[in-house]
Amino acid sequence: MKHLAAYLLLSLGGNSSPSEKDIKTVLESVGIEADDDRLKSLISELKGKDLQELIAKGSSKLASVPSGGGGGGAAASGGAAAGGAAAAEEKEEEKEEEKEESDEDMGFGLFD
């Protein structure tokens, strides 16, 4: 990823086809050592390709990737149904008590 980032920075700076030496220079300027094998692979993969087209293709592929966070709720409810409901309720009550106590310690509440 660091090699690609350096390549893109150089491209944005006006260098339409950055060389391995150019990329190494950028990486070394921030204290990162370049991996020669990965660098050669990156250069060979991007040689002769238009970066704007590659970015557009990548963006369209990312748009089709699901990025929801709904998977954790099913696991949590399944665990509670398996006998942990009482323990979960007890923990919730303890948390509520702690919140109330902490508000009293400060002398004011959030919605006072």
Phi, psi and omega in degrees: 000321180295326179292318179295319179298317179296319178300314180294320177299316179296321178296317177296331179281357176112353178273102187290335177219082181298142178267172177301320181296319179299315182293318177300320180299316180296312182296318180292334179293340178247015174081025179249133179271132182279143175266112186301319182295314180293324180295315178297319179297316179298313181299316181292324179291324184267353183299124176079008180253149179274122183297323180297321177294317180298319179295319179296317178297317180296321179296320179293327177290321179294329181295334182270357180275125178292137182226039179275170179240027186277355184289331185287331183295322181294320179293320181293318180290327177295321178293322180292323180290338182278007176122358181267008183296318181295318180294322179294319178296318181297318179296319179297319179297319179296319179296319179297319179297317180298320179297316180297317179297319182294326177294320180293322181300326184275344179089359177206158178250172182296323185251021179283000000 
